C-alpha cells in the first residue's frame, strides 16, 4: 500500500505548473538595453535634416520647400506632393543635408494609401541615394522600392539598405504613380523614414553676436 506522501504526489507533472514555470523563465530572460530604445528617424527635420535642393519635374509642377519638408516632418499622414498635375513619367527628387555622417540600415514609407479619385494617386517608385561629397553627388543607391497600396492605415513598407555607408547628403527620388488613370494626375506622398546610426553632431559656430539690454550685455563668440 502507498504511503500518504506517495498518494499526495502526482504520478505525472502538472501541465499548468510547467507552463507557469516556462513563462516565468521567459520573463526573466535578460534583454539588451538597445532593444528597449525606440529607433531614431535620422532623416527627419527633428533630427536636423534640411532640404537643400529640389530636382526633376518639381518646378513645372509647383513642388517646393514646403513639400520637401512635409516628407520629413514626422507626420506619417499623406499629403499632396504635386500642386499641379503631371504625367505617368513624373519624377521628383529632394536632396537633404544631414547634421553629421549617418550610416542608414533601413528606410521606410508609411501609409501608402490611395485617395478615392481618378485624378490622384500615391507615388509608385522611391529610390534613396547617399553621398559624402556634397549636394551634387555623386550619389550611390542605398535602397529602392516599388510601392503597393497598403490594405489599411498604420502599415509601413520597409526598404532595407543593401550596402551601409556613411553619408551626409540624401537624395529621395519619387517616380510615377501606383494607379495613374489620367494624362494629368496629382501625386501624393506620406513620409520618408531613415533608421541607422549617426556620428556625434558638432556644435554650431554660425550663431554669434552681441545683445544689450538694461543692465545686461550678452556676447557669443
Secondary structure as GFF3:
##gff-version 3
##sequence-region A 1 221
A	DSSP	alpha_helix	4	8	.	.	.	ID=ss1
A	DSSP	alpha_helix	15	27	.	.	.	ID=ss2
A	DSSP	alpha_helix	33	36	.	.	.	ID=ss3
A	DSSP	three_ten_helix	45	47	.	.	.	ID=ss4
A	DSSP	beta_strand	50	56	.	.	.	ID=ss5
A	DSSP	alpha_helix	65	70	.	.	.	ID=ss6
A	DSSP	beta_strand	79	80	.	.	.	ID=ss7
A	DSSP	beta_strand	91	110	.	.	.	ID=ss8
A	DSSP	beta_strand	120	131	.	.	.	ID=ss9
A	DSSP	beta_strand	140	146	.	.	.	ID=ss10
A	DSSP	beta_strand	156	160	.	.	.	ID=ss11
A	DSSP	beta_strand	166	177	.	.	.	ID=ss12
A	DSSP	beta_strand	186	189	.	.	.	ID=ss13
A	DSSP	beta_strand	192	198	.	.	.	ID=ss14
A	DSSP	beta_strand	209	213	.	.	.	ID=ss15
A	DSSP	beta_strand	216	220	.	.	.	ID=ss16
###
